Amino acid sequence: MRLENKVALITGAGSGIGRETALLFGREGARVVVVDVNDPAGDAVASELRAAGSEAVYFHADVSQAAEAEGMIRAAEASFGRLDVLFNNAGISHPKDGDAVTTEEEVWDLTMNINLKGVFLGCKYGIPVLRRAGGGSIINTASFVAVLGAATPQLAYTASKGGVLAMTRELATIHARENIRVNALCPGPLRTELLMKYLDTEEKRQRRLVHIPMGRFGEAHEIAQAALFLASDESSFTTGATFLVDGGITAAYVTPEG
């Protein structure tokens, strides 16, 4: 098993990418700390893991709140004695996120607090625990829109994910000699509740699909497989990467010069 004897903490693990990754990590031998703000959903994932024979606990945490972010890291170490994989996956895409003119300040602030500050806080409190474990893997969920830009305006989301990319590169550089790898996982458009709520008309869905060379939305379990690679020792020489899993969308539209 690819994560045997490893402890993994996953935020936003109650649904979508987080849920699929938690279940996959469990099957691959990890002990899993399931983190979410949706207690019934998070509890259900932890229960499903335990029913399948994995060790798992659920912890409620709003990743944008320092005390709660610190608490989830403490819970991991208290429950399993160490932390090897930190998957900063929790995020939102607000339905009222538009362009610079139409996006309200509170939508901007909420998006930044969860999508960007939440990753910062996870790293702030998680890195000392990874150090104590002798190193590990941090995976930060960004997005293809941080590289390409969104066809449908979602400025706060795009800017927050661009910040995740920049932070990931710097953290990777700072902590490389400590055996702590930091990579940004950048999904393309997925058939998840998060995106489908945003692409709420057939016109919006087709506007996105026409740009994807594979001609379909990705599935959460496909992103989980990429997270497994980044979490495992198979990616031991991979750090600071913008790890795109996007059905070819950026290959079709981004020039070699960037």
TABEL-V914618 format. One record per run of one state. SS is the DSSP state (a for helix, b for strand, c for the rest). FROM is the first residue (numbers start at 1). LEN is the number of residues. If there is no record, write none. Layout:
SS|FROM|LEN / SS|FROM|LEN
This chain:
c|1|6 / b|7|5 / c|12|4 / a|16|12 / c|28|3 / b|31|6 / c|37|2 / a|39|13 / c|52|4 / b|56|5 / c|61|5 / a|66|15 / c|81|4 / b|85|4 / c|89|16 / a|105|28 / c|133|3 / b|136|6 / c|142|3 / a|145|4 / c|149|6 / a|155|24 / c|179|1 / b|180|8 / c|188|2 / b|190|1 / c|191|2 / a|193|6 / c|199|3 / a|202|8 / c|210|8 / b|218|1 / c|219|1 / a|220|12 / c|232|1 / a|233|3 / c|236|6 / b|242|4 / c|246|3 / a|249|5 / c|254|5
